[in-house]
Amino acid sequence: MSLAIIIIDDSKSVRRVLRKELKKIYGDRDIIIDEGVNGVEAMEAVRTGKYDLMFLDLTMPIMDGFEVLQHIKEESIEMKVIVLSADIQPEAQKTVKALGAIEFLSKPLDIEYAKKTLKEHNLL
């Protein structure tokens, strides 16, 4: 069975690095990795029901990550979300957890901590 992941970040370089690292983490396992650049694209993707996991940036144009998490919660959509952001303020971390994110990872990504998080949530 494959795992479908969507990476939502307005930075192309962040998406590229995360895609590369996820491929290393999952090795030869069957995964699908898609990308989006803003919260509107995130919500379109989530509503398809295709994805098992979303990596979500907080600071993006059009709709930010907080708004995405709020919409997911309001619409009662089952989606595992890991926030990946440079905004490491405790209040931001508290807010995303309250909105349903399973974890908050800071940029730049700590690969070992990411692996640990994926294992803890049965995503690896």
C-alpha positions as semicolon CSV with decimal commas, in nm:
position;residue;x (nm);y (nm);z (nm)
1;M;0,000;0,000;0,000
2;S;0,136;0,341;-0,090
3;L;0,150;0,652;0,123
4;A;0,035;0,975;-0,040
5;I;0,207;1,290;0,085
6;I;0,149;1,651;-0,011
7;I;0,402;1,924;0,060
8;I;0,256;2,274;0,085
9;D;0,516;2,550;0,091
10;D;0,558;2,865;-0,115
11;S;0,934;2,805;-0,137
12;K;1,032;2,585;-0,429
13;S;1,369;2,509;-0,268
14;V;1,203;2,392;0,055
15;R;0,968;2,166;-0,141
16;R;1,260;2,024;-0,340
17;V;1,472;1,954;-0,029
18;L;1,180;1,799;0,161
19;R;1,087;1,579;-0,136
20;K;1,449;1,459;-0,158
21;E;1,468;1,389;0,217
22;L;1,135;1,206;0,220
23;K;1,254;0,983;-0,062
24;K;1,563;0,901;0,147
25;I;1,355;0,833;0,458
26;Y;1,109;0,605;0,279
27;G;1,369;0,437;0,058
28;D;1,214;0,187;-0,181
29;R;0,870;0,202;-0,018
30;D;0,583;0,304;-0,241
31;I;0,510;0,674;-0,181
32;I;0,345;0,947;-0,380
33;I;0,465;1,303;-0,322
34;D;0,276;1,599;-0,463
35;E;0,327;1,970;-0,402
36;G;0,134;2,293;-0,363
37;V;0,236;2,653;-0,307
38;N;-0,038;2,804;-0,090
39;G;-0,328;2,730;0,140
40;V;-0,588;2,730;-0,135
41;E;-0,401;2,450;-0,311
42;A;-0,367;2,273;0,024
43;M;-0,743;2,276;0,079
44;E;-0,812;2,160;-0,277
45;A;-0,574;1,868;-0,218
46;V;-0,716;1,779;0,123
47;R;-1,071;1,774;-0,005
48;T;-0,982;1,510;-0,266
49;G;-0,927;1,257;0,012
50;K;-0,620;1,133;-0,175
51;Y;-0,355;1,220;0,083
52;D;-0,247;1,050;0,406
53;L;-0,006;1,319;0,521
54;M;0,055;1,689;0,464
55;F;0,368;1,887;0,537
56;L;0,244;2,244;0,578
57;D;0,425;2,576;0,594
58;L;0,266;2,852;0,803
59;T;0,367;3,165;0,617
60;M;0,230;3,159;0,262
61;P;0,042;3,391;0,029
62;I;-0,335;3,371;-0,032
63;M;-0,411;3,144;0,267
64;D;-0,161;3,071;0,543
65;G;-0,105;2,745;0,729
66;F;-0,310;2,853;1,031
67;E;-0,610;2,911;0,806
68;V;-0,559;2,572;0,639
69;L;-0,558;2,398;0,976
70;Q;-0,869;2,592;1,081
71;H;-1,055;2,486;0,763
72;I;-0,950;2,123;0,806
73;K;-1,080;2,132;1,163
74;E;-1,406;2,310;1,074
75;E;-1,475;2,069;0,789
76;S;-1,390;1,765;1,006
77;I;-1,144;1,635;0,747
78;E;-0,925;1,345;0,857
79;M;-0,573;1,453;0,766
80;K;-0,242;1,408;0,943
81;V;-0,059;1,739;0,922
82;I;0,300;1,813;1,016
83;V;0,374;2,183;1,025
84;L;0,718;2,274;0,895
85;S;0,799;2,637;0,967
86;A;1,075;2,881;1,055
87;D;0,827;3,046;1,297
88;I;0,930;2,855;1,608
89;Q;0,759;3,079;1,862
90;P;0,596;2,875;2,139
91;E;0,259;3,042;2,073
92;A;0,265;2,935;1,707
93;Q;0,349;2,580;1,808
94;K;0,068;2,576;2,065
95;T;-0,181;2,714;1,812
96;V;-0,104;2,459;1,540
97;K;-0,133;2,172;1,788
98;A;-0,468;2,308;1,908
99;L;-0,581;2,320;1,545
100;G;-0,495;1,952;1,497
101;A;-0,139;1,934;1,366
102;I;0,030;1,616;1,484
103;E;0,372;1,781;1,505
104;F;0,561;2,104;1,454
105;L;0,903;2,076;1,289
106;S;1,130;2,375;1,254
107;K;1,314;2,477;0,940
108;P;1,570;2,376;0,845
109;L;1,441;2,022;0,883
110;D;1,610;1,792;1,134
111;I;1,591;1,462;0,943
112;E;1,636;1,238;1,246
113;Y;1,359;1,416;1,436
114;A;1,137;1,396;1,128
115;K;1,195;1,018;1,111
116;K;1,112;0,986;1,481
117;T;0,791;1,183;1,431
118;L;0,686;0,973;1,132
119;K;0,749;0,652;1,329
120;E;0,556;0,779;1,632
121;H;0,251;0,844;1,414
122;N;0,275;0,515;1,220
123;L;0,371;0,694;0,901
124;L;0,701;0,514;0,852
